[in-house]
């Protein structure tokens, strides 16, 4: 990997970390997307789907950790880890595809 590629990767990681740190503070508190559609269709808030074969229907119901639903620090850490993992997987896939050619 040359120096230009390495600097691009470092800049991408820094941008992802900055966005991850700022996103909990600038995200809209109003429901959108699936939640807004559920409200428009009058789906009750406590609607539950029965687990299939003991598998829960959602790992993070309502996009929150059950033990700390209002902990923004935990959300920021989760966002940073997710961004870094996503970049890592993308880099891994690119490396595999590059080696195949």
N, C-alpha and C positions, 0 to 999 in steps of 0.2 A: 504494500500500500504506500502510495507516495504522500508527500507532505500536504498537497492540496486536498486529497481525499480525507486525510486525518483531520485537517482544520475544518472541513465541511461537517464531519461527524461531530466534532466538539461543539461547533456552533448549533447544530441541530439538537444536541442534548441540552445545551444551555437554554435554548428557546423553549424546549419542552418543559424544563424545570420551571422557568419563569411563568409560562402559561398555567402549569399545574398549581403553582403557588397563588396565582391571582384568580383562578377560575371560581373557587368557592365564594369569593367576595363580589364578583361581578355577575354571577349566574342569577337568572331571574327566579324569584320565589313563586311566580305564578305558574300553574300547571300548564303543560304544553304536550303536544304529541299524543301519546297513548293515554295519559291521565286525563287530558282535556276531552278526548273522544269518549272515554269511559264516563266522565261527568255528563257529557251531552246525551249519552245513551241511558242515563240514570242507573248505571251499575252501582250497587251499594259499595261503600268504602271497605267493608269487612268481607267482601266476596272472597271465598276460598275455593280452590280446586283441590279435590281429594288427591293425596299423594298416590302415585302408582308404584306398587311393589315396595313401599316404604321409602321411596325417594321423595324428598321434599320438592314442592313445586317451584321454590325460588331460594337461591343461596343467600341473596341480599334482598329480602322483600322491601319494597318501597325505597330501594337504593340506599339503605342505611344498615349499619352494624347494629344488632339488637342490644349489645352491651353499651354502646356509646353513640346514640343516634345524632347527637348535636355536637360532636367533637370535631371541629374544623381541622384541628391539627392532624387527626387520624385520616380525614378525607384528603388532605394535602399529601400525606405520606403515601396513601393508596394511589393517588393520581401520579405521583412521581415514579413509584414502582411500576405502575401500568405503562407509563410512557417509555421508561427505560426498557422494560420487557418487550414492548412492541417494536421499538427500534432494534433491539437485539435479535428478535425473530426475523425482522426484515433484513437485517444484515446477514444473518445465517442463511436465509433463503437465497439472497443475492450471491453469497459466496458459493453455495452449492450449485446454483445455475451457472455461475461463471466457470466453475471447475468442470462442468459437463461439456462446455463448448470447446 
